[in-house]
Amino acid sequence: MLMAVGAKHCTLRESSLVKWSLLSSPLYGIGKQSIHFSNSNQRSYHQSCSLSMNGCQGDPRAPIGTIETRTLPAVSSPALAMERLNSAICDLVNSQPPPYNSGIIRLEVPIEEQIEALEWLHAQNHVLLPRCFFSGRRPAVDSEMCFIGNGTSHSSSKVVSVAGIGSAVFFTHLRPFSFDDWRAIRRYLSKKCPLIRAYGAIRFDATANIGPEWNAFGSFYFMVPQVEFDELEGSSVIAATVAWDNAVSCTYQRAIEALQTTIWQVSSVLMRVRKKISRSHILASTHVPGKASWDQAVKRALQIIRRNNPMLIKVVLARSTRVVTAADIDPLTWLSCLKVEGENAYQFCLQPPQSAAFIGNTPEQLFHRDCLSICSEALAGTRARGGSELLDLKIGQDLLSSAKDHNEFAIVRECIRRKLEAVCSSVLIEPKKAIRKFPRVQHLYAQLRGRLQTEDDEFKILSSIHPTPAVCGYPTEDARAFISETEMFDRGMYAGPVGWFGGEESEFAVGIRSALVDKGLGALIYAGTGIVEGSDSSLEWEELELKTSQFTKLMKLEAPLLTRGEIRTINQNQKGLSCLQHHIL
């Protein structure tokens, strides 16, 4: 059911299917390999309405004229919520424009029922607009933070997950994310409107060349959704947001028209996302690097690490796996399956216009800010879970007592501590070292808390704490240089910060356990592992297989055709996997 508003309709047409081609050098070490979504056949959007504005084009020092949240009376169903939201938007059209040259207004309608935000987003699959999804960790203990945060403008309920389509305002550029870019985003945020948030991600290495598969993301990409569905604990909210700035030729009238065009396309009928999917054969699988090149890269890293006075203590190497299947891969269906598996992880989906979707199921928090309070996590050292409670406990104790794993974990924890202490008035580490268990693996874990001196220090934390030794290595710049020289693909947003900025809170996870997916095109699955003294390239390769298996388990592996490296599922209780000792990405 499409809810139509009495505004002009924006015509969208997909001109042709996106073609997938492999652009690569025949020899490892000559040039980077990448998956290219051909520009000549990319989705072509013909719109009779104005496009969303890029907030990075505005003056980051100029305050926004008005930032408002208007909460309407609660209703019992999504259909009634859409009717009320449509009526409120029509009131905006018919009323006198606000007396401000810039502003952002959020209209929200509470729904007296908890509805999964992912199901709402799945119902919008027909809409060819940018979209995003973020879901919080659902830990068994109350002490752990919720990814989406606790602030709401209408109740004390925690936000479980957020889905959005269209962008009231977006922020992107090819240059590295800067303080001015951060301030450009902050212009549209306010403590008084805690659910106006900018969701997005930043590249792992903004100095590296952008691969064609990541072009639409730029060096960073954030969006404030035009239409948003918030799943709360015990209830839901549907919202529409309009943003304008005359200084960049995006007037209030044009912004309203763009919102009407989007809301016209929104479906109020929910669609159940399949938690179990009919698995499809893998037609082709290609690893970059392949096993032989991987062995060479690990050998070279170990040679540098073993030198006297080494410049490298640890480096995290990654692998990209291109998978093509007989049937379409729906990013939201994959994401739903990941949600079932990872209750202690963050789930996310970010899809700019004319782009594949970046999805993930990551356990690792980069940082969470609540006003001036900030926390981060150190996660390192890996063991597989045991097949019984007794075996699982024994494996965990072995991880806790391992000197090698402690050294790797201490590098991560102390590096984060030093970076927090450079900005915070005090830093507390509690616990200093514990076991963090996930469905298939367990890690050494510590939580670090501090207090910022000013809220502007949020940018300092983000820019200094990323990349952590857990996803890059140590020392950071030496490890990053080695990665740039060695890896033959563009990490893009993989292992980069992914999350959201808000006026009162902000939270970012590390974009690991992730993939770049487009329906009908297959996927690029990313995984990495930390290389330290004592690493074995074959065991590290098996660890990569374990990490990608959360995706490949959704497909049949007995494919008639496999190329350059067969993907297989690893039995977690298999002898040898219990000896995995490095950080899992």
LINJO-V689177 format. One record per residue. N is the residue number from 1. SS is DSSP state (a for helix, b for strand, c for the rest). D_CENTER is the distance of its C-alpha to the mean C-alpha in whole Angstrom. Layout:
n->{N | N}
ss->{SS | SS}
d_center->{D_CENTER | D_CENTER}
//
This chain:
n->{1 | 2 | 3 | 4 | 5 | 6 | 7 | 8 | 9 | 10 | 11 | 12 | 13 | 14 | 15 | 16 | 17 | 18 | 19 | 20 | 21 | 22 | 23 | 24 | 25 | 26 | 27 | 28 | 29 | 30 | 31 | 32 | 33 | 34 | 35 | 36 | 37 | 38 | 39 | 40 | 41 | 42 | 43 | 44 | 45 | 46 | 47 | 48 | 49 | 50 | 51 | 52 | 53 | 54 | 55 | 56 | 57 | 58 | 59 | 60 | 61 | 62 | 63 | 64 | 65 | 66 | 67 | 68 | 69 | 70 | 71 | 72 | 73 | 74 | 75 | 76 | 77 | 78 | 79 | 80 | 81 | 82 | 83 | 84 | 85 | 86 | 87 | 88 | 89 | 90 | 91 | 92 | 93 | 94 | 95 | 96 | 97 | 98 | 99 | 100 | 101 | 102 | 103 | 104 | 105 | 106 | 107 | 108 | 109 | 110 | 111 | 112 | 113 | 114 | 115 | 116 | 117 | 118 | 119 | 120 | 121 | 122 | 123 | 124 | 125 | 126 | 127 | 128 | 129 | 130 | 131 | 132 | 133 | 134 | 135 | 136 | 137 | 138 | 139 | 140 | 141 | 142 | 143 | 144 | 145 | 146 | 147 | 148 | 149 | 150 | 151 | 152 | 153 | 154 | 155 | 156 | 157 | 158 | 159 | 160 | 161 | 162 | 163 | 164 | 165 | 166 | 167 | 168 | 169 | 170 | 171 | 172 | 173 | 174 | 175 | 176 | 177 | 178 | 179 | 180 | 181 | 182 | 183 | 184 | 185 | 186 | 187 | 188 | 189 | 190 | 191 | 192 | 193 | 194 | 195 | 196 | 197 | 198 | 199 | 200 | 201 | 202 | 203 | 204 | 205 | 206 | 207 | 208 | 209 | 210 | 211 | 212 | 213 | 214 | 215 | 216 | 217 | 218 | 219 | 220 | 221 | 222 | 223 | 224 | 225 | 226 | 227 | 228 | 229 | 230 | 231 | 232 | 233 | 234 | 235 | 236 | 237 | 238 | 239 | 240 | 241 | 242 | 243 | 244 | 245 | 246 | 247 | 248 | 249 | 250 | 251 | 252 | 253 | 254 | 255 | 256 | 257 | 258 | 259 | 260 | 261 | 262 | 263 | 264 | 265 | 266 | 267 | 268 | 269 | 270 | 271 | 272 | 273 | 274 | 275 | 276 | 277 | 278 | 279 | 280 | 281 | 282 | 283 | 284 | 285 | 286 | 287 | 288 | 289 | 290 | 291 | 292 | 293 | 294 | 295 | 296 | 297 | 298 | 299 | 300 | 301 | 302 | 303 | 304 | 305 | 306 | 307 | 308 | 309 | 310 | 311 | 312 | 313 | 314 | 315 | 316 | 317 | 318 | 319 | 320 | 321 | 322 | 323 | 324 | 325 | 326 | 327 | 328 | 329 | 330 | 331 | 332 | 333 | 334 | 335 | 336 | 337 | 338 | 339 | 340 | 341 | 342 | 343 | 344 | 345 | 346 | 347 | 348 | 349 | 350 | 351 | 352 | 353 | 354 | 355 | 356 | 357 | 358 | 359 | 360 | 361 | 362 | 363 | 364 | 365 | 366 | 367 | 368 | 369 | 370 | 371 | 372 | 373 | 374 | 375 | 376 | 377 | 378 | 379 | 380 | 381 | 382 | 383 | 384 | 385 | 386 | 387 | 388 | 389 | 390 | 391 | 392 | 393 | 394 | 395 | 396 | 397 | 398 | 399 | 400 | 401 | 402 | 403 | 404 | 405 | 406 | 407 | 408 | 409 | 410 | 411 | 412 | 413 | 414 | 415 | 416 | 417 | 418 | 419 | 420 | 421 | 422 | 423 | 424 | 425 | 426 | 427 | 428 | 429 | 430 | 431 | 432 | 433 | 434 | 435 | 436 | 437 | 438 | 439 | 440 | 441 | 442 | 443 | 444 | 445 | 446 | 447 | 448 | 449 | 450 | 451 | 452 | 453 | 454 | 455 | 456 | 457 | 458 | 459 | 460 | 461 | 462 | 463 | 464 | 465 | 466 | 467 | 468 | 469 | 470 | 471 | 472 | 473 | 474 | 475 | 476 | 477 | 478 | 479 | 480 | 481 | 482 | 483 | 484 | 485 | 486 | 487 | 488 | 489 | 490 | 491 | 492 | 493 | 494 | 495 | 496 | 497 | 498 | 499 | 500 | 501 | 502 | 503 | 504 | 505 | 506 | 507 | 508 | 509 | 510 | 511 | 512 | 513 | 514 | 515 | 516 | 517 | 518 | 519 | 520 | 521 | 522 | 523 | 524 | 525 | 526 | 527 | 528 | 529 | 530 | 531 | 532 | 533 | 534 | 535 | 536 | 537 | 538 | 539 | 540 | 541 | 542 | 543 | 544 | 545 | 546 | 547 | 548 | 549 | 550 | 551 | 552 | 553 | 554 | 555 | 556 | 557 | 558 | 559 | 560 | 561 | 562 | 563 | 564 | 565 | 566 | 567 | 568 | 569 | 570 | 571 | 572 | 573 | 574 | 575 | 576 | 577 | 578 | 579 | 580 | 581 | 582 | 583 | 584 | 585}
ss->{c | b | c | c | c | c | c | c | c | c | c | c | c | c | c | c | c | c | c | b | b | b | b | c | c | c | c | c | c | c | c | c | c | b | b | b | b | c | a | a | a | c | c | c | c | c | c | c | c | c | c | c | b | b | a | a | a | c | c | c | c | c | c | c | c | b | b | b | b | b | b | b | b | b | b | c | c | a | a | a | a | a | a | a | a | a | a | a | a | a | a | a | a | a | c | c | c | c | c | c | c | b | b | b | b | b | b | b | b | b | b | c | c | c | c | c | a | a | a | a | a | a | c | c | c | c | c | c | c | c | b | b | b | b | b | c | c | c | c | c | c | c | c | c | c | c | c | c | c | c | c | c | c | c | c | c | c | c | b | b | b | b | b | b | b | b | b | b | b | b | b | b | b | c | c | c | c | c | a | a | a | a | a | a | a | a | c | c | c | c | a | a | a | c | c | c | b | b | b | b | b | b | c | c | c | c | c | c | c | c | c | a | a | a | a | a | a | c | c | b | b | b | b | b | b | b | b | b | b | b | b | b | c | c | c | b | b | b | b | b | b | b | b | b | b | a | a | a | c | b | c | a | a | a | a | a | a | a | a | a | a | a | a | a | a | c | b | c | c | c | c | c | c | c | c | c | c | c | c | c | b | b | b | b | b | b | b | b | c | c | a | a | a | a | a | a | a | a | a | a | a | a | a | a | a | c | c | c | c | c | c | c | c | b | b | b | b | b | b | b | b | b | b | b | b | c | c | c | c | c | a | a | a | a | a | a | a | a | a | a | a | c | c | c | c | b | b | b | b | b | b | c | c | c | c | c | b | b | b | b | b | b | c | c | b | b | b | b | b | b | c | c | b | b | b | b | b | b | b | b | b | b | b | b | c | c | c | c | a | a | a | a | a | a | a | a | a | a | a | a | a | c | a | a | a | a | a | a | a | a | a | a | a | a | a | a | a | a | a | a | a | c | c | b | b | b | b | b | b | c | c | c | c | b | b | b | b | c | c | c | b | b | b | b | b | b | b | b | b | b | b | b | c | c | c | c | a | a | a | a | a | a | a | a | a | c | c | c | c | c | c | c | b | b | c | a | a | a | a | a | a | a | a | a | a | a | c | c | c | c | c | c | c | c | c | c | b | b | b | b | b | b | c | c | b | b | b | b | b | b | c | c | c | b | b | b | b | b | c | c | c | b | b | b | b | b | b | b | b | b | b | c | c | c | c | c | a | a | a | a | a | a | a | a | a | a | a | a | a | a | a | a | c | c | c | b | c | c | c | c | c | c | c | c | c | c | c | c | c | c | c | c | c | c | c | c | a | a | a | c | c | c | c | b | c}
d_center->{30 | 29 | 30 | 32 | 32 | 36 | 34 | 34 | 31 | 29 | 30 | 27 | 28 | 26 | 28 | 28 | 25 | 23 | 25 | 23 | 25 | 25 | 25 | 26 | 29 | 32 | 32 | 29 | 29 | 30 | 27 | 24 | 23 | 20 | 20 | 21 | 20 | 24 | 24 | 28 | 26 | 23 | 23 | 25 | 25 | 28 | 28 | 31 | 29 | 28 | 24 | 22 | 22 | 20 | 20 | 21 | 24 | 25 | 27 | 25 | 28 | 29 | 29 | 28 | 31 | 29 | 26 | 27 | 26 | 29 | 28 | 31 | 33 | 31 | 31 | 31 | 29 | 27 | 29 | 31 | 28 | 28 | 32 | 32 | 29 | 30 | 34 | 32 | 31 | 34 | 35 | 33 | 35 | 38 | 38 | 39 | 36 | 35 | 37 | 34 | 33 | 29 | 27 | 25 | 26 | 24 | 26 | 25 | 27 | 26 | 27 | 29 | 27 | 24 | 22 | 18 | 16 | 15 | 18 | 19 | 16 | 18 | 21 | 20 | 19 | 22 | 21 | 20 | 18 | 14 | 12 | 9 | 9 | 8 | 10 | 12 | 13 | 17 | 19 | 22 | 24 | 24 | 23 | 19 | 17 | 15 | 12 | 12 | 16 | 19 | 21 | 22 | 25 | 27 | 27 | 26 | 24 | 20 | 17 | 16 | 13 | 13 | 13 | 14 | 16 | 17 | 17 | 20 | 19 | 16 | 16 | 15 | 18 | 19 | 20 | 18 | 16 | 19 | 21 | 22 | 19 | 18 | 21 | 21 | 18 | 20 | 23 | 21 | 20 | 23 | 24 | 26 | 23 | 20 | 18 | 18 | 15 | 13 | 9 | 7 | 6 | 9 | 11 | 12 | 15 | 16 | 20 | 19 | 20 | 18 | 18 | 19 | 16 | 14 | 16 | 15 | 12 | 15 | 14 | 12 | 11 | 11 | 13 | 15 | 15 | 19 | 19 | 17 | 18 | 17 | 18 | 20 | 22 | 25 | 24 | 22 | 22 | 22 | 22 | 22 | 22 | 24 | 24 | 26 | 28 | 31 | 31 | 29 | 31 | 28 | 31 | 31 | 32 | 30 | 27 | 29 | 30 | 26 | 25 | 28 | 27 | 24 | 25 | 28 | 25 | 24 | 25 | 26 | 26 | 24 | 23 | 22 | 20 | 21 | 20 | 22 | 23 | 25 | 25 | 25 | 27 | 25 | 27 | 26 | 24 | 24 | 22 | 22 | 24 | 26 | 28 | 31 | 29 | 26 | 29 | 31 | 27 | 28 | 31 | 31 | 29 | 31 | 34 | 32 | 31 | 35 | 37 | 39 | 37 | 34 | 31 | 28 | 28 | 25 | 22 | 19 | 20 | 17 | 18 | 17 | 18 | 19 | 20 | 22 | 24 | 27 | 25 | 22 | 18 | 17 | 13 | 13 | 16 | 14 | 11 | 15 | 16 | 13 | 14 | 17 | 17 | 14 | 16 | 15 | 11 | 8 | 7 | 5 | 6 | 6 | 10 | 12 | 16 | 18 | 15 | 13 | 10 | 7 | 6 | 6 | 8 | 8 | 11 | 11 | 11 | 12 | 14 | 15 | 17 | 20 | 22 | 24 | 23 | 20 | 19 | 17 | 17 | 18 | 18 | 20 | 23 | 22 | 25 | 24 | 25 | 29 | 31 | 33 | 32 | 35 | 33 | 30 | 32 | 33 | 30 | 29 | 32 | 32 | 29 | 30 | 33 | 32 | 33 | 30 | 27 | 28 | 29 | 25 | 24 | 26 | 25 | 21 | 23 | 25 | 23 | 21 | 24 | 26 | 23 | 23 | 27 | 27 | 25 | 26 | 29 | 29 | 27 | 27 | 26 | 26 | 26 | 27 | 26 | 26 | 24 | 21 | 21 | 19 | 20 | 21 | 21 | 22 | 21 | 23 | 21 | 22 | 21 | 22 | 23 | 24 | 25 | 25 | 28 | 26 | 23 | 23 | 22 | 19 | 18 | 20 | 18 | 15 | 17 | 19 | 17 | 14 | 15 | 16 | 19 | 17 | 15 | 17 | 21 | 24 | 25 | 22 | 24 | 26 | 23 | 21 | 24 | 25 | 21 | 22 | 25 | 25 | 21 | 22 | 19 | 16 | 13 | 11 | 8 | 8 | 9 | 8 | 7 | 4 | 6 | 9 | 13 | 16 | 20 | 20 | 17 | 14 | 11 | 8 | 7 | 7 | 5 | 8 | 10 | 8 | 10 | 11 | 13 | 15 | 18 | 21 | 20 | 19 | 16 | 15 | 14 | 13 | 14 | 16 | 19 | 21 | 24 | 27 | 31 | 32 | 29 | 30 | 28 | 29 | 28 | 24 | 24 | 25 | 22 | 20 | 21 | 20 | 17 | 16 | 19 | 16 | 16 | 19 | 21 | 20 | 23 | 26 | 27 | 30 | 30 | 33 | 31 | 29 | 29 | 29 | 27 | 27 | 24 | 25 | 24 | 25 | 27 | 26 | 29 | 31 | 33 | 31 | 28 | 29 | 29 | 26 | 26 | 23 | 19 | 17 | 13}
//
